[in-house]
Amino acid sequence: MSYLSLLLLNTDRADAEPVDPKNHLEERCKPQCVKSLFDYECLSSNAQRCIKRVEKDETGQKHCTGQYFDYWSCVDKCVAPKLFDRLK
């Protein structure tokens, strides 16, 4: 589906603002990235170390944002070629 057709599908009226298809593409890519996030959390020694570090923290200041960034990096890598191929 072309970028233009995605924009046209997301408008109800001719005078309506077009909707960016990036959100739609992200939703389509998220399922394949959730598996890698789950695998990372379950199998990675880095994730296990992070979880233990957070559990030991009494201040509540420690966190494991690495998984969050890995997840969105996966989503971005999936979306980018689909989105930018339409813009060329």
PDB file with SEQRES, HELIX, SHEET and CRYST1 records, atoms N, CA, C and O in Angstrom:
SEQRES   1 A   88  MET SER TYR LEU SER LEU LEU LEU LEU ASN THR ASP ARG          
SEQRES   2 A   88  ALA ASP ALA GLU PRO VAL ASP PRO LYS ASN HIS LEU GLU          
SEQRES   3 A   88  GLU ARG CYS LYS PRO GLN CYS VAL LYS SER LEU PHE ASP          
SEQRES   4 A   88  TYR GLU CYS LEU SER SER ASN ALA GLN ARG CYS ILE LYS          
SEQRES   5 A   88  ARG VAL GLU LYS ASP GLU THR GLY GLN LYS HIS CYS THR          
SEQRES   6 A   88  GLY GLN TYR PHE ASP TYR TRP SER CYS VAL ASP LYS CYS          
SEQRES   7 A   88  VAL ALA PRO LYS LEU PHE ASP ARG LEU LYS                      
HELIX    1 AA1 TYR A    3  LEU A    9  1                                   7    
HELIX    2 AA2 LYS A   22  LEU A   43  1                                  22    
HELIX    3 AA3 SER A   45  LYS A   56  1                                  12    
HELIX    4 AA4 THR A   65  ASP A   85  1                                  21    
CRYST1    1.000    1.000    1.000  90.00  90.00  90.00 P 1           1          
ATOM      1  N   MET A   1       0.849  -1.160   0.000  1.00  0.00           N  
ATOM      2  CA  MET A   1       0.000   0.000   0.000  1.00  0.00           C  
ATOM      3  C   MET A   1       0.905   1.236   0.000  1.00  0.00           C  
ATOM      4  O   MET A   1       1.868   1.298   0.765  1.00  0.00           O  
ATOM      5  N   SER A   2       0.613   2.178  -0.818  1.00  0.00           N  
ATOM      6  CA  SER A   2       1.452   3.360  -0.931  1.00  0.00           C  
ATOM      7  C   SER A   2       1.174   4.346   0.206  1.00  0.00           C  
ATOM      8  O   SER A   2       0.129   4.300   0.855  1.00  0.00           O  
ATOM      9  N   TYR A   3       2.126   5.224   0.420  1.00  0.00           N  
ATOM     10  CA  TYR A   3       2.004   6.246   1.458  1.00  0.00           C  
ATOM     11  C   TYR A   3       0.767   7.105   1.199  1.00  0.00           C  
ATOM     12  O   TYR A   3       0.008   7.406   2.120  1.00  0.00           O  
ATOM     13  N   LEU A   4       0.571   7.497  -0.061  1.00  0.00           N  
ATOM     14  CA  LEU A   4      -0.569   8.329  -0.405  1.00  0.00           C  
ATOM     15  C   LEU A   4      -1.876   7.605  -0.128  1.00  0.00           C  
ATOM     16  O   LEU A   4      -2.812   8.204   0.402  1.00  0.00           O  
ATOM     17  N   SER A   5      -1.956   6.328  -0.477  1.00  0.00           N  
ATOM     18  CA  SER A   5      -3.195   5.602  -0.226  1.00  0.00           C  
ATOM     19  C   SER A   5      -3.453   5.444   1.264  1.00  0.00           C  
ATOM     20  O   SER A   5      -4.605   5.460   1.696  1.00  0.00           O  
ATOM     21  N   LEU A   6      -2.374   5.289   2.071  1.00  0.00           N  
ATOM     22  CA  LEU A   6      -2.557   5.242   3.520  1.00  0.00           C  
ATOM     23  C   LEU A   6      -3.105   6.565   4.032  1.00  0.00           C  
ATOM     24  O   LEU A   6      -3.977   6.585   4.900  1.00  0.00           O  
ATOM     25  N   LEU A   7      -2.603   7.658   3.504  1.00  0.00           N  
ATOM     26  CA  LEU A   7      -3.111   8.963   3.913  1.00  0.00           C  
ATOM     27  C   LEU A   7      -4.572   9.125   3.514  1.00  0.00           C  
ATOM     28  O   LEU A   7      -5.377   9.636   4.293  1.00  0.00           O  
ATOM     29  N   LEU A   8      -4.915   8.695   2.310  1.00  0.00           N  
ATOM     30  CA  LEU A   8      -6.285   8.835   1.837  1.00  0.00           C  
ATOM     31  C   LEU A   8      -7.243   7.949   2.618  1.00  0.00           C  
ATOM     32  O   LEU A   8      -8.385   8.341   2.856  1.00  0.00           O  
ATOM     33  N   LEU A   9      -6.802   6.768   3.018  1.00  0.00           N  
ATOM     34  CA  LEU A   9      -7.650   5.881   3.807  1.00  0.00           C  
ATOM     35  C   LEU A   9      -7.949   6.462   5.180  1.00  0.00           C  
ATOM     36  O   LEU A   9      -8.981   6.159   5.777  1.00  0.00           O  
ATOM     37  N   ASN A  10      -7.070   7.275   5.664  1.00  0.00           N  
ATOM     38  CA  ASN A  10      -7.217   7.815   7.004  1.00  0.00           C  
ATOM     39  C   ASN A  10      -7.895   9.174   7.038  1.00  0.00           C  
ATOM     40  O   ASN A  10      -7.841   9.860   8.059  1.00  0.00           O  
ATOM     41  N   THR A  11      -8.522   9.572   5.964  1.00  0.00           N  
ATOM     42  CA  THR A  11      -9.262  10.829   5.968  1.00  0.00           C  
ATOM     43  C   THR A  11     -10.730  10.542   5.667  1.00  0.00           C  
ATOM     44  O   THR A  11     -11.052   9.774   4.760  1.00  0.00           O  
ATOM     45  N   ASP A  12     -11.601  11.164   6.431  1.00  0.00           N  
ATOM     46  CA  ASP A  12     -13.032  10.948   6.247  1.00  0.00           C  
ATOM     47  C   ASP A  12     -13.619  11.892   5.208  1.00  0.00           C  
ATOM     48  O   ASP A  12     -14.549  11.533   4.486  1.00  0.00           O  
ATOM     49  N   ARG A  13     -13.077  13.089   5.136  1.00  0.00           N  
ATOM     50  CA  ARG A  13     -13.597  14.087   4.210  1.00  0.00           C  
ATOM     51  C   ARG A  13     -12.427  14.713   3.468  1.00  0.00           C  
ATOM     52  O   ARG A  13     -11.279  14.634   3.904  1.00  0.00           O  
ATOM     53  N   ALA A  14     -12.733  15.320   2.367  1.00  0.00           N  
ATOM     54  CA  ALA A  14     -11.683  15.930   1.553  1.00  0.00           C  
ATOM     55  C   ALA A  14     -10.994  17.074   2.280  1.00  0.00           C  
ATOM     56  O   ALA A  14      -9.805  17.311   2.071  1.00  0.00           O  
ATOM     57  N   ASP A  15     -11.725  17.788   3.132  1.00  0.00           N  
ATOM     58  CA  ASP A  15     -11.130  18.908   3.846  1.00  0.00           C  
ATOM     59  C   ASP A  15     -10.508  18.514   5.189  1.00  0.00           C  
ATOM     60  O   ASP A  15      -9.977  19.368   5.899  1.00  0.00           O  
ATOM     61  N   ALA A  16     -10.571  17.236   5.536  1.00  0.00           N  
ATOM     62  CA  ALA A  16      -9.991  16.774   6.801  1.00  0.00           C  
ATOM     63  C   ALA A  16      -8.475  16.686   6.689  1.00  0.00           C  
ATOM     64  O   ALA A  16      -7.924  16.483   5.608  1.00  0.00           O  
ATOM     65  N   GLU A  17      -7.824  16.841   7.817  1.00  0.00           N  
ATOM     66  CA  GLU A  17      -6.371  16.721   7.855  1.00  0.00           C  
ATOM     67  C   GLU A  17      -5.981  15.263   7.629  1.00  0.00           C  
ATOM     68  O   GLU A  17      -6.614  14.363   8.182  1.00  0.00           O  
ATOM     69  N   PRO A  18      -4.958  15.022   6.832  1.00  0.00           N  
ATOM     70  CA  PRO A  18      -4.496  13.640   6.654  1.00  0.00           C  
ATOM     71  C   PRO A  18      -3.883  13.109   7.952  1.00  0.00           C  
ATOM     72  O   PRO A  18      -3.329  13.865   8.749  1.00  0.00           O  
ATOM     73  N   VAL A  19      -3.995  11.811   8.140  1.00  0.00           N  
ATOM     74  CA  VAL A  19      -3.458  11.165   9.339  1.00  0.00           C  
ATOM     75  C   VAL A  19      -2.130  10.509   8.980  1.00  0.00           C  
ATOM     76  O   VAL A  19      -2.013   9.834   7.957  1.00  0.00           O  
ATOM     77  N   ASP A  20      -1.149  10.712   9.821  1.00  0.00           N  
ATOM     78  CA  ASP A  20       0.170  10.135   9.601  1.00  0.00           C  
ATOM     79  C   ASP A  20       0.084   8.610   9.707  1.00  0.00           C  
ATOM     80  O   ASP A  20      -0.406   8.106  10.718  1.00  0.00           O  
ATOM     81  N   PRO A  21       0.537   7.868   8.712  1.00  0.00           N  
ATOM     82  CA  PRO A  21       0.452   6.408   8.750  1.00  0.00           C  
ATOM     83  C   PRO A  21       1.461   5.761   9.692  1.00  0.00           C  
ATOM     84  O   PRO A  21       1.417   4.548   9.895  1.00  0.00           O  
ATOM     85  N   LYS A  22       2.363   6.541  10.267  1.00  0.00           N  
ATOM     86  CA  LYS A  22       3.380   5.972  11.155  1.00  0.00           C  
ATOM     87  C   LYS A  22       2.747   5.230  12.325  1.00  0.00           C  
ATOM     88  O   LYS A  22       3.212   4.153  12.697  1.00  0.00           O  
ATOM     89  N   ASN A  23       1.697   5.789  12.906  1.00  0.00           N  
ATOM     90  CA  ASN A  23       1.039   5.141  14.037  1.00  0.00           C  
ATOM     91  C   ASN A  23       0.475   3.781  13.642  1.00  0.00           C  
ATOM     92  O   ASN A  23       0.582   2.812  14.393  1.00  0.00           O  
ATOM     93  N   HIS A  24      -0.119   3.721  12.470  1.00  0.00           N  
ATOM     94  CA  HIS A  24      -0.659   2.452  11.965  1.00  0.00           C  
ATOM     95  C   HIS A  24       0.472   1.442  11.753  1.00  0.00           C  
ATOM     96  O   HIS A  24       0.339   0.275  12.122  1.00  0.00           O  
ATOM     97  N   LEU A  25       1.564   1.880  11.170  1.00  0.00           N  
ATOM     98  CA  LEU A  25       2.701   0.991  10.929  1.00  0.00           C  
ATOM     99  C   LEU A  25       3.321   0.521  12.244  1.00  0.00           C  
ATOM    100  O   LEU A  25       3.739  -0.632  12.354  1.00  0.00           O  
ATOM    101  N   GLU A  26       3.381   1.396  13.229  1.00  0.00           N  
ATOM    102  CA  GLU A  26       3.907   0.994  14.536  1.00  0.00           C  
ATOM    103  C   GLU A  26       3.056  -0.110  15.153  1.00  0.00           C  
ATOM    104  O   GLU A  26       3.584  -1.077  15.701  1.00  0.00           O  
ATOM    105  N   GLU A  27       1.744   0.039  15.063  1.00  0.00           N  
ATOM    106  CA  GLU A  27       0.854  -0.979  15.619  1.00  0.00           C  
ATOM    107  C   GLU A  27       1.059  -2.328  14.930  1.00  0.00           C  
ATOM    108  O   GLU A  27       0.973  -3.378  15.567  1.00  0.00           O  
ATOM    109  N   ARG A  28       1.329  -2.292  13.631  1.00  0.00           N  
ATOM    110  CA  ARG A  28       1.575  -3.533  12.897  1.00  0.00           C  
ATOM    111  C   ARG A  28       2.912  -4.148  13.265  1.00  0.00           C  
ATOM    112  O   ARG A  28       3.057  -5.368  13.185  1.00  0.00           O  
ATOM    113  N   CYS A  29       3.888  -3.357  13.662  1.00  0.00           N  
ATOM    114  CA  CYS A  29       5.226  -3.859  13.993  1.00  0.00           C  
ATOM    115  C   CYS A  29       5.370  -4.285  15.447  1.00  0.00           C  
ATOM    116  O   CYS A  29       6.236  -5.105  15.756  1.00  0.00           O  
ATOM    117  N   LYS A  30       4.562  -3.762  16.335  1.00  0.00           N  
ATOM    118  CA  LYS A  30       4.708  -4.055  17.763  1.00  0.00           C  
ATOM    119  C   LYS A  30       4.670  -5.547  18.100  1.00  0.00           C  
ATOM    120  O   LYS A  30       5.483  -5.992  18.910  1.00  0.00           O  
ATOM    121  N   PRO A  31       3.772  -6.334  17.522  1.00  0.00           N  
ATOM    122  CA  PRO A  31       3.729  -7.754  17.909  1.00  0.00           C  
ATOM    123  C   PRO A  31       5.051  -8.502  17.688  1.00  0.00           C  
ATOM    124  O   PRO A  31       5.423  -9.345  18.505  1.00  0.00           O  
ATOM    125  N   GLN A  32       5.743  -8.210  16.625  1.00  0.00           N  
ATOM    126  CA  GLN A  32       7.003  -8.915  16.396  1.00  0.00           C  
ATOM    127  C   GLN A  32       8.093  -8.449  17.347  1.00  0.00           C  
ATOM    128  O   GLN A  32       9.058  -9.179  17.573  1.00  0.00           O  
ATOM    129  N   CYS A  33       7.969  -7.280  17.898  1.00  0.00           N  
ATOM    130  CA  CYS A  33       8.971  -6.755  18.829  1.00  0.00           C  
ATOM    131  C   CYS A  33       8.699  -7.175  20.267  1.00  0.00           C  
ATOM    132  O   CYS A  33       9.620  -7.206  21.084  1.00  0.00           O  
ATOM    133  N   VAL A  34       7.476  -7.492  20.583  1.00  0.00           N  
ATOM    134  CA  VAL A  34       7.152  -7.926  21.938  1.00  0.00           C  
ATOM    135  C   VAL A  34       7.862  -9.239  22.242  1.00  0.00           C  
ATOM    136  O   VAL A  34       8.324  -9.449  23.363  1.00  0.00           O  
ATOM    137  N   LYS A  35       7.951 -10.107  21.269  1.00  0.00           N  
ATOM    138  CA  LYS A  35       8.630 -11.380  21.476  1.00  0.00           C  
ATOM    139  C   LYS A  35      10.101 -11.155  21.820  1.00  0.00           C  
ATOM    140  O   LYS A  35      10.625 -11.782  22.741  1.00  0.00           O  
ATOM    141  N   SER A  36      10.757 -10.282  21.100  1.00  0.00           N  
ATOM    142  CA  SER A  36      12.162 -10.029  21.409  1.00  0.00           C  
ATOM    143  C   SER A  36      12.318  -9.382  22.774  1.00  0.00           C  
ATOM    144  O   SER A  36      13.297  -9.653  23.469  1.00  0.00           O  
ATOM    145  N   LEU A  37      11.381  -8.536  23.173  1.00  0.00           N  
ATOM    146  CA  LEU A  37      11.414  -7.933  24.505  1.00  0.00           C  
ATOM    147  C   LEU A  37      11.227  -9.019  25.563  1.00  0.00           C  
ATOM    148  O   LEU A  37      11.946  -9.043  26.562  1.00  0.00           O  
ATOM    149  N   PHE A  38      10.275  -9.907  25.350  1.00  0.00           N  
ATOM    150  CA  PHE A  38      10.031 -11.001  26.296  1.00  0.00           C  
ATOM    151  C   PHE A  38      11.255 -11.911  26.394  1.00  0.00           C  
ATOM    152  O   PHE A  38      11.666 -12.281  27.494  1.00  0.00           O  
ATOM    153  N   ASP A  39      11.836 -12.272  25.250  1.00  0.00           N  
ATOM    154  CA  ASP A  39      13.034 -13.118  25.249  1.00  0.00           C  
ATOM    155  C   ASP A  39      14.170 -12.439  25.995  1.00  0.00           C  
ATOM    156  O   ASP A  39      14.891 -13.080  26.760  1.00  0.00           O  
ATOM    157  N   TYR A  40      14.326 -11.155  25.773  1.00  0.00           N  
ATOM    158  CA  TYR A  40      15.389 -10.405  26.440  1.00  0.00           C  
ATOM    159  C   TYR A  40      15.190 -10.452  27.959  1.00  0.00           C  
ATOM    160  O   TYR A  40      16.138 -10.678  28.711  1.00  0.00           O  
ATOM    161  N   GLU A  41      13.955 -10.238  28.394  1.00  0.00           N  
ATOM    162  CA  GLU A  41      13.669 -10.213  29.824  1.00  0.00           C  
ATOM    163  C   GLU A  41      13.877 -11.589  30.454  1.00  0.00           C  
ATOM    164  O   GLU A  41      14.333 -11.689  31.593  1.00  0.00           O  
ATOM    165  N   CYS A  42      13.547 -12.639  29.722  1.00  0.00           N  
ATOM    166  CA  CYS A  42      13.614 -13.980  30.293  1.00  0.00           C  
ATOM    167  C   CYS A  42      14.995 -14.606  30.195  1.00  0.00           C  
ATOM    168  O   CYS A  42      15.399 -15.348  31.090  1.00  0.00           O  
ATOM    169  N   LEU A  43      15.723 -14.322  29.129  1.00  0.00           N  
ATOM    170  CA  LEU A  43      16.935 -15.067  28.852  1.00  0.00           C  
ATOM    171  C   LEU A  43      18.229 -14.290  29.043  1.00  0.00           C  
ATOM    172  O   LEU A  43      19.277 -14.885  29.291  1.00  0.00           O  
ATOM    173  N   SER A  44      18.168 -13.012  28.935  1.00  0.00           N  
ATOM    174  CA  SER A  44      19.389 -12.220  28.947  1.00  0.00           C  
ATOM    175  C   SER A  44      19.964 -12.098  30.354  1.00  0.00           C  
ATOM    176  O   SER A  44      19.250 -11.795  31.310  1.00  0.00           O  
ATOM    177  N   SER A  45      21.251 -12.338  30.458  1.00  0.00           N  
ATOM    178  CA  SER A  45      21.902 -12.154  31.753  1.00  0.00           C  
ATOM    179  C   SER A  45      21.900 -10.674  32.142  1.00  0.00           C  
ATOM    180  O   SER A  45      21.857 -10.342  33.327  1.00  0.00           O  
ATOM    181  N   ASN A  46      21.947  -9.788  31.146  1.00  0.00           N  
ATOM    182  CA  ASN A  46      21.877  -8.353  31.447  1.00  0.00           C  
ATOM    183  C   ASN A  46      20.545  -8.006  32.082  1.00  0.00           C  
ATOM    184  O   ASN A  46      20.488  -7.231  33.037  1.00  0.00           O  
ATOM    185  N   ALA A  47      19.482  -8.575  31.557  1.00  0.00           N  
ATOM    186  CA  ALA A  47      18.161  -8.301  32.115  1.00  0.00           C  
ATOM    187  C   ALA A  47      18.053  -8.867  33.518  1.00  0.00           C  
ATOM    188  O   ALA A  47      17.500  -8.218  34.406  1.00  0.00           O  
ATOM    189  N   GLN A  48      18.571 -10.063  33.730  1.00  0.00           N  
ATOM    190  CA  GLN A  48      18.522 -10.662  35.060  1.00  0.00           C  
ATOM    191  C   GLN A  48      19.308  -9.822  36.062  1.00  0.00           C  
ATOM    192  O   GLN A  48      18.869  -9.627  37.195  1.00  0.00           O  
ATOM    193  N   ARG A  49      20.468  -9.327  35.643  1.00  0.00           N  
ATOM    194  CA  ARG A  49      21.249  -8.454  36.531  1.00  0.00           C  
ATOM    195  C   ARG A  49      20.490  -7.178  36.841  1.00  0.00           C  
ATOM    196  O   ARG A  49      20.510  -6.689  37.971  1.00  0.00           O  
ATOM    197  N   CYS A  50      19.824  -6.645  35.834  1.00  0.00           N  
ATOM    198  CA  CYS A  50      19.074  -5.406  36.028  1.00  0.00           C  
ATOM    199  C   CYS A  50      17.910  -5.637  36.989  1.00  0.00           C  
ATOM    200  O   CYS A  50      17.665  -4.827  37.882  1.00  0.00           O  
ATOM    201  N   ILE A  51      17.206  -6.730  36.802  1.00  0.00           N  
ATOM    202  CA  ILE A  51      16.072  -7.029  37.678  1.00  0.00           C  
ATOM    203  C   ILE A  51      16.542  -7.185  39.122  1.00  0.00           C  
ATOM    204  O   ILE A  51      15.903  -6.676  40.043  1.00  0.00           O  
ATOM    205  N   LYS A  52      17.650  -7.885  39.319  1.00  0.00           N  
ATOM    206  CA  LYS A  52      18.189  -8.058  40.672  1.00  0.00           C  
ATOM    207  C   LYS A  52      18.611  -6.710  41.261  1.00  0.00           C  
ATOM    208  O   LYS A  52      18.395  -6.449  42.445  1.00  0.00           O  
ATOM    209  N   ARG A  53      19.211  -5.860  40.431  1.00  0.00           N  
ATOM    210  CA  ARG A  53      19.646  -4.537  40.897  1.00  0.00           C  
ATOM    211  C   ARG A  53      18.443  -3.707  41.336  1.00  0.00           C  
ATOM    212  O   ARG A  53      18.500  -3.024  42.359  1.00  0.00           O  
ATOM    213  N   VAL A  54      17.358  -3.763  40.570  1.00  0.00           N  
ATOM    214  CA  VAL A  54      16.162  -3.001  40.915  1.00  0.00           C  
ATOM    215  C   VAL A  54      15.522  -3.554  42.184  1.00  0.00           C  
ATOM    216  O   VAL A  54      15.068  -2.797  43.042  1.00  0.00           O  
ATOM    217  N   GLU A  55      15.489  -4.883  42.294  1.00  0.00           N  
ATOM    218  CA  GLU A  55      14.879  -5.486  43.481  1.00  0.00           C  
ATOM    219  C   GLU A  55      15.641  -5.137  44.758  1.00  0.00           C  
ATOM    220  O   GLU A  55      15.038  -5.017  45.824  1.00  0.00           O  
ATOM    221  N   LYS A  56      16.954  -4.973  44.659  1.00  0.00           N  
ATOM    222  CA  LYS A  56      17.770  -4.651  45.834  1.00  0.00           C  
ATOM    223  C   LYS A  56      17.723  -3.167  46.205  1.00  0.00           C  
ATOM    224  O   LYS A  56      18.101  -2.788  47.313  1.00  0.00           O  
ATOM    225  N   ASP A  57      17.262  -2.339  45.284  1.00  0.00           N  
ATOM    226  CA  ASP A  57      17.255  -0.892  45.515  1.00  0.00           C  
ATOM    227  C   ASP A  57      16.146  -0.513  46.488  1.00  0.00           C  
ATOM    228  O   ASP A  57      14.970  -0.775  46.235  1.00  0.00           O  
ATOM    229  N   GLU A  58      16.520   0.091  47.574  1.00  0.00           N  
ATOM    230  CA  GLU A  58      15.539   0.521  48.572  1.00  0.00           C  
ATOM    231  C   GLU A  58      15.068   1.950  48.340  1.00  0.00           C  
ATOM    232  O   GLU A  58      14.082   2.381  48.937  1.00  0.00           O  
ATOM    233  N   THR A  59      15.763   2.687  47.479  1.00  0.00           N  
ATOM    234  CA  THR A  59      15.402   4.088  47.251  1.00  0.00           C  
ATOM    235  C   THR A  59      14.323   4.237  46.175  1.00  0.00           C  
ATOM    236  O   THR A  59      13.647   5.264  46.115  1.00  0.00           O  
ATOM    237  N   GLY A  60      14.161   3.229  45.338  1.00  0.00           N  
ATOM    238  CA  GLY A  60      13.187   3.321  44.249  1.00  0.00           C  
ATOM    239  C   GLY A  60      13.707   4.087  43.047  1.00  0.00           C  
ATOM    240  O   GLY A  60      12.937   4.440  42.153  1.00  0.00           O  
ATOM    241  N   GLN A  61      15.004   4.346  43.016  1.00  0.00           N  
ATOM    242  CA  GLN A  61      15.592   5.142  41.945  1.00  0.00           C  
ATOM    243  C   GLN A  61      16.114   4.302  40.777  1.00  0.00           C  
ATOM    244  O   GLN A  61      16.316   4.839  39.688  1.00  0.00           O  
ATOM    245  N   LYS A  62      16.333   3.022  40.969  1.00  0.00           N  
ATOM    246  CA  LYS A  62      16.884   2.171  39.912  1.00  0.00           C  
ATOM    247  C   LYS A  62      15.778   1.743  38.961  1.00  0.00           C  
ATOM    248  O   LYS A  62      14.613   1.652  39.349  1.00  0.00           O  
ATOM    249  N   HIS A  63      16.149   1.484  37.720  1.00  0.00           N  
ATOM    250  CA  HIS A  63      15.170   1.076  36.714  1.00  0.00           C  
ATOM    251  C   HIS A  63      15.861   0.276  35.615  1.00  0.00           C  
ATOM    252  O   HIS A  63      17.089   0.218  35.543  1.00  0.00           O  
ATOM    253  N   CYS A  64      15.051  -0.333  34.767  1.00  0.00           N  
ATOM    254  CA  CYS A  64      15.550  -1.135  33.641  1.00  0.00           C  
ATOM    255  C   CYS A  64      14.995  -0.555  32.345  1.00  0.00           C  
ATOM    256  O   CYS A  64      14.219  -1.212  31.650  1.00  0.00           O  
ATOM    257  N   THR A  65      15.383   0.652  32.025  1.00  0.00           N  
ATOM    258  CA  THR A  65      14.854   1.281  30.811  1.00  0.00           C  
ATOM    259  C   THR A  65      15.459   0.697  29.542  1.00  0.00           C  
ATOM    260  O   THR A  65      14.971   0.967  28.445  1.00  0.00           O  
ATOM    261  N   GLY A  66      16.508  -0.095  29.678  1.00  0.00           N  
ATOM    262  CA  GLY A  66      17.126  -0.695  28.501  1.00  0.00           C  
ATOM    263  C   GLY A  66      16.148  -1.525  27.688  1.00  0.00           C  
ATOM    264  O   GLY A  66      16.167  -1.476  26.458  1.00  0.00           O  
ATOM    265  N   GLN A  67      15.292  -2.288  28.362  1.00  0.00           N  
ATOM    266  CA  GLN A  67      14.311  -3.101  27.661  1.00  0.00           C  
ATOM    267  C   GLN A  67      13.336  -2.217  26.880  1.00  0.00           C  
ATOM    268  O   GLN A  67      12.957  -2.530  25.751  1.00  0.00           O  
ATOM    269  N   TYR A  68      12.948  -1.127  27.497  1.00  0.00           N  
ATOM    270  CA  TYR A  68      12.034  -0.189  26.839  1.00  0.00           C  
ATOM    271  C   TYR A  68      12.665   0.368  25.563  1.00  0.00           C  
ATOM    272  O   TYR A  68      12.016   0.418  24.518  1.00  0.00           O  
ATOM    273  N   PHE A  69      13.920   0.782  25.646  1.00  0.00           N  
ATOM    274  CA  PHE A  69      14.596   1.334  24.474  1.00  0.00           C  
ATOM    275  C   PHE A  69      14.851   0.263  23.415  1.00  0.00           C  
ATOM    276  O   PHE A  69      14.763   0.545  22.220  1.00  0.00           O  
ATOM    277  N   ASP A  70      15.165  -0.962  23.840  1.00  0.00           N  
ATOM    278  CA  ASP A  70      15.336  -2.060  22.884  1.00  0.00           C  
ATOM    279  C   ASP A  70      14.041  -2.328  22.130  1.00  0.00           C  
ATOM    280  O   ASP A  70      14.049  -2.550  20.920  1.00  0.00           O  
ATOM    281  N   TYR A  71      12.935  -2.304  22.854  1.00  0.00           N  
ATOM    282  CA  TYR A  71      11.620  -2.531  22.245  1.00  0.00           C  
ATOM    283  C   TYR A  71      11.321  -1.470  21.181  1.00  0.00           C  
ATOM    284  O   TYR A  71      10.954  -1.809  20.057  1.00  0.00           O  
ATOM    285  N   TRP A  72      11.476  -0.194  21.528  1.00  0.00           N  
ATOM    286  CA  TRP A  72      11.176   0.870  20.572  1.00  0.00           C  
ATOM    287  C   TRP A  72      12.189   0.916  19.435  1.00  0.00           C  
ATOM    288  O   TRP A  72      11.845   1.333  18.329  1.00  0.00           O  
ATOM    289  N   SER A  73      13.395   0.510  19.674  1.00  0.00           N  
ATOM    290  CA  SER A  73      14.374   0.409  18.594  1.00  0.00           C  
ATOM    291  C   SER A  73      13.924  -0.629  17.580  1.00  0.00           C  
ATOM    292  O   SER A  73      14.034  -0.416  16.373  1.00  0.00           O  
ATOM    293  N   CYS A  74      13.416  -1.753  18.072  1.00  0.00           N  
ATOM    294  CA  CYS A  74      12.884  -2.797  17.186  1.00  0.00           C  
ATOM    295  C   CYS A  74      11.707  -2.266  16.372  1.00  0.00           C  
ATOM    296  O   CYS A  74      11.630  -2.484  15.163  1.00  0.00           O  
ATOM    297  N   VAL A  75      10.791  -1.567  17.043  1.00  0.00           N  
ATOM    298  CA  VAL A  75       9.627  -1.000  16.345  1.00  0.00           C  
ATOM    299  C   VAL A  75      10.087  -0.009  15.280  1.00  0.00           C  
ATOM    300  O   VAL A  75       9.598  -0.045  14.151  1.00  0.00           O  
ATOM    301  N   ASP A  76      11.012   0.865  15.624  1.00  0.00           N  
ATOM    302  CA  ASP A  76      11.516   1.854  14.657  1.00  0.00           C  
ATOM    303  C   ASP A  76      12.182   1.190  13.458  1.00  0.00           C  
ATOM    304  O   ASP A  76      11.986   1.622  12.322  1.00  0.00           O  
ATOM    305  N   LYS A  77      12.970   0.143  13.703  1.00  0.00           N  
ATOM    306  CA  LYS A  77      13.636  -0.560  12.602  1.00  0.00           C  
ATOM    307  C   LYS A  77      12.635  -1.231  11.681  1.00  0.00           C  
ATOM    308  O   LYS A  77      12.876  -1.346  10.479  1.00  0.00           O  
ATOM    309  N   CYS A  78      11.529  -1.671  12.225  1.00  0.00           N  
ATOM    310  CA  CYS A  78      10.475  -2.292  11.417  1.00  0.00           C  
ATOM    311  C   CYS A  78       9.705  -1.239  10.612  1.00  0.00           C  
ATOM    312  O   CYS A  78       9.397  -1.457   9.441  1.00  0.00           O  
ATOM    313  N   VAL A  79       9.399  -0.112  11.233  1.00  0.00           N  
ATOM    314  CA  VAL A  79       8.570   0.925  10.605  1.00  0.00           C  
ATOM    315  C   VAL A  79       9.340   1.711   9.545  1.00  0.00           C  
ATOM    316  O   VAL A  79       8.797   2.010   8.482  1.00  0.00           O  
ATOM    317  N   ALA A  80      10.577   2.041   9.820  1.00  0.00           N  
ATOM    318  CA  ALA A  80      11.338   2.955   8.966  1.00  0.00           C  
ATOM    319  C   ALA A  80      11.350   2.582   7.492  1.00  0.00           C  
ATOM    320  O   ALA A  80      11.032   3.434   6.662  1.00  0.00           O  
ATOM    321  N   PRO A  81      11.702   1.346   7.119  1.00  0.00           N  
ATOM    322  CA  PRO A  81      11.737   1.041   5.679  1.00  0.00           C  
ATOM    323  C   PRO A  81      10.370   1.143   5.018  1.00  0.00           C  
ATOM    324  O   PRO A  81      10.261   1.568   3.868  1.00  0.00           O  
ATOM    325  N   LYS A  82       9.333   0.755   5.741  1.00  0.00           N  
ATOM    326  CA  LYS A  82       7.973   0.804   5.181  1.00  0.00           C  
ATOM    327  C   LYS A  82       7.513   2.251   4.992  1.00  0.00           C  
ATOM    328  O   LYS A  82       6.852   2.585   4.008  1.00  0.00           O  
ATOM    329  N   LEU A  83       7.870   3.089   5.940  1.00  0.00           N  
ATOM    330  CA  LEU A  83       7.435   4.475   5.886  1.00  0.00           C  
ATOM    331  C   LEU A  83       8.259   5.294   4.881  1.00  0.00           C  
ATOM    332  O   LEU A  83       7.697   6.024   4.066  1.00  0.00           O  
ATOM    333  N   PHE A  84       9.571   5.171   4.941  1.00  0.00           N  
ATOM    334  CA  PHE A  84      10.422   6.028   4.114  1.00  0.00           C  
ATOM    335  C   PHE A  84      10.497   5.576   2.665  1.00  0.00           C  
ATOM    336  O   PHE A  84      10.834   6.377   1.793  1.00  0.00           O  
ATOM    337  N   ASP A  85      10.191   4.309   2.384  1.00  0.00           N  
ATOM    338  CA  ASP A  85      10.106   3.882   0.981  1.00  0.00           C  
ATOM    339  C   ASP A  85       9.000   4.627   0.261  1.00  0.00           C  
ATOM    340  O   ASP A  85       9.087   4.880  -0.940  1.00  0.00           O  
ATOM    341  N   ARG A  86       7.961   4.977   1.000  1.00  0.00           N  
ATOM    342  CA  ARG A  86       6.816   5.693   0.409  1.00  0.00           C  
ATOM    343  C   ARG A  86       7.125   7.166   0.144  1.00  0.00           C  
ATOM    344  O   ARG A  86       6.454   7.813  -0.660  1.00  0.00           O  
ATOM    345  N   LEU A  87       8.137   7.687   0.821  1.00  0.00           N  
ATOM    346  CA  LEU A  87       8.436   9.107   0.702  1.00  0.00           C  
ATOM    347  C   LEU A  87       9.407   9.430  -0.410  1.00  0.00           C  
ATOM    348  O   LEU A  87       9.538  10.589  -0.803  1.00  0.00           O  
ATOM    349  N   LYS A  88      10.092   8.417  -0.924  1.00  0.00           N  
ATOM    350  CA  LYS A  88      11.108   8.674  -1.951  1.00  0.00           C  
ATOM    351  C   LYS A  88      10.521   9.168  -3.237  1.00  0.00           C  
ATOM    352  O   LYS A  88      11.254   9.427  -4.192  1.00  0.00           O  
TER     353      LYS A  88                                                      
END                                                                             
